[in-house]
Amino acid sequence: MEVMYWREYKKNTLQGFFSTKFDNGLIVKDMTFHIKGDNKWVGFPSKSYEQANETKWTNICYFPEKDRGTKFQDAIIPLVEAASNA
């Protein structure tokens, strides 16, 4: 797995955007990196929708099993941090 095309963009918890190239060659664009206190997480691309006159967001793709999502977060966060400090 490789983090590519880091672009800093700080707003609230958001620190920036990047693309991920997976070992099978798939590239996912517009992933997000967030920090709030001691918590860090990566978000998959999302799309907005309106509900009760409020803008909300939903992921386009995700890991349905929590343990797989946790393993992915644990593996990708160090890669994102390295790319963001380059």
Secondary structure, 3 states (H helix, E strand, C coil): CEEEEEEEEEECCEEEEEEEECCCCCEEEEEEEEEECCEEEEECCEEEEEECCEEEEEECCCCCCHHHHHHHHHHHHHHHHHHHCC
